[in-house]
């Protein structure tokens, strides 16, 4: 049995996930929370400290604190795989390869992966899920040098990132993400179980090693009701740049 403040912290996390306390809203004050849970304000402060350290809530606004993110939000302040993000929410990541084949690198592949056009690269289409529910389509192109390690991975592997670390020692160290919205085409709609033209959140990303060598580039499409993204910035550190649509 965990400590009381840990139980309260977990209860608040679930309430934030259910949007009882929506992102941008204020948590009740310490006195109100203490009365609600029947504990001292010191116990509430311990629970609040845990959520603050996790980036779910921010600094005080008067006697209350603002909700910054839920565990359904994926933060770009750190580079995490889908499976790591799911685990942080207490959910199980699932994966299924729909199609996998080698193709000659297109001009776009060559630019993003720093390869010669025509180089054989591995294209993989995966459906990713949370507790078995499809939420994400990944269309990933792997560089020629890592493709042989990706190819034999079983189709339902929940974390390719972890498998590559275990098998080859590869660390995905840096990522650049471009986010926009697209309408689901017929294939996307079928694989995600949504209606055609439903809005999808698209994240195009390039991931590199510590040395800056591109490993993969991917076009990821999330069901808009399944995930949101958060970026925490400040006047001294802004990780988010605004650009016009291409």
N, C-alpha and C positions, 0 to 999 in steps of 0.2 A: 504494500500500500504506500503510495507516494505521499509526500508532505502536502498539507492542506493548500499551501500557496501554489504548488504544482497543479493540483486539481483545479483550482480557480483559474490559473493561467490557461489550462487546456479548455476549460469551459468558455473562456473569453475568446480563444482562438476559434472554436467552433461557432460561436455567435457571430464573429466577424466573417467567417466563411459563409454562413447562412444569410449574411447581409442584415442581421438584426442591428448591427452597427456598421453602416455602409462606409466605404472609403470616402474620406472627406468630412465625415460627421464626427461629433465629439462623444467620447466615452462618458458615462456618468462619473461624477466626482468620487473621490476616495471614500467619503463619508457614506454616500448612497450605496456604493459597492459593498462596503463593510456591513451595512445594515442588510443588504440583499443576501449576502452569503453567511451572515451571522458570525463574522470574524473581526479581528482588530484591524485598524488602519495599517498597522505594520505588516500584517499578512498580505493585505491588498497591495501595499507598496512592493513587496517581493514579487508578486504576480505581475504587476505592471512593469517592473524592471526586466523581467524575462521577455515580455512582449516588445519592450523598447529595444532590447539587445537584438531581437530578431528582425527589427525594422518594420514591425506591424503597426506600431503606434509611435507618435512623435512627441515633441516637447509640449509643455503645458500651454494652454490658452486660458488664462485665468486659473481656475481650480481644476480644469479638465484637460484631457489630452485628445489630440486629433488622431483618427484612424488613417494610416498611410497606405496600407495594403492588406490584402487577404492572402491566405496560402494558395488561393486559386490564381493569384497574380504571379507572373513569372518576371523576376527582376533582371534587368540587364546590368546591374551593378556587379554581378559576378557571372562567370561562364559556367552554366550547369547543363548537363544533358537532360533530356526529357525524363529519363528514369530517375535521375537524382531529384528533379523537381517534383515528380510524383511521390517519391518517398518522403520528401519534406512535408507533403500534405497528408501523409498517412494513407496514400492510395497505392494501388499496384499498377505498374506500367506494363502494358502488353504491346506486342508488336507482331506484324505479319507481313512478309514480303509478298507483294502481288506480282511484281515483274522484276527481273534482273538480267542484264545483258551488257556485253561489251559493245561500244560504238566508237567510231572515230571522233576525236574531240572537235567540236565546232569552234568557230571563232570565239564565241562567248566562253566556252569551256577553257580554251587556250589562254584567254586573258585572265580569267579568274584563278586558274590553277597554275599559271606560269609554265605552260607546256607548249609544244609545237602543235599547230593545227594538224589534225589527222592522227595524233597519238591515240592508241587504244585506251579508253577509260571505261570504268564500270558505272553503269547507270542502275540505280535501285529505287523502286517505288515501294514504300512501306505504308501500311495503315498502323497508326499508333493509337492505343486506347488507355483509358483510365478505368480500372476494374472491369475490363472487357468492353467498355462502351467506346466506340470509335470517336476520336476527337481531333485527329491530326493526320494529314497526308504529307509524307516526306518524299520529295523527288530529289535524290542525292546523286551527285556525280563525284566519284572518288578518283583522285590522281593515280596515274599509272603505277607509281612506286608503292602505294598502299593497297591497291586493288586486289592483289593475290592473297592478302591477309583477310580481306573482307569477304571475298567470294565464297569460301567454305563455311562461313558462319551460318548456323541453322536458321531457317526462315522465321521462327518464332522467338528468336533471342530477344529478351527484354531490353538489353543495353549493349549496343554495338560499341559504344564508347568504352565501357568497362571491359568488354571482351578484348578490344584492341590493346588496352592497357595491360591486361593480364598476359596476352599472347606475345605482344611485341614491345611493350614498355612505352608505347606511344601516348603522349599527353597532349590533349587538345588545350592549347594554352591561350589563344587569342581568337576573338570572334568579331566580325563586323556584320551588323544587321541593318537591313532596310525594310521598313514596315509599311504596308499599305493595305487596301481592301480590294477584294475582287469578288465577282459573282461566281457561284459554283456552276461549272459546266456539267454535262451529263455524267461523265465518268466520276468527277469529284462528288457529285450528289449521290450517286449510287454507292460509292465506297464509304462515305461518311453518314449515309442514312438521312440526308436532308433533301429538301425540295430543290429542284434546279433553279438557279439564279439566287439562291439563298446567299447572304453575305458571308464571306470567309475572310479571316484575318491572315494576310500573307506576310511571311517573314522570309526574305531572301538573305542568306548568310554565307559567309566564307569563313572557314575555321583553319587556323594555322598552328604549327608547332611553336615551341619556345623560340626557335631560330627564325620564325617568320615564314617557314615553308608551307604553302597551302596543302592541306590534306583533302579537303572536300569543299564543294559548294552545293547549296541546297535551296530548293524552293519549297517552303513549308506552308501548308494551308490548314489553319485551325478553324473549327466550328466557333462562330462568334459567341455562342451561348456557353462555351466550355472554358474559355480562358480569357484573361486580360493581361496586359503587360504593364509593368510599372518601372519608372525611372526616377530614382531619388537624386536630386541635384541641389546645388547651392550656388551662391554668388561666386564662390571660389572654385567650384568643380562642377562643370556641366557636361554630362555624358551624352546629352541629347542634342542633335542638330536638326533644324528644320530645313527641308528642301522641297522644291516644287516637284510635282509628279513628272516622270520622264515621258 
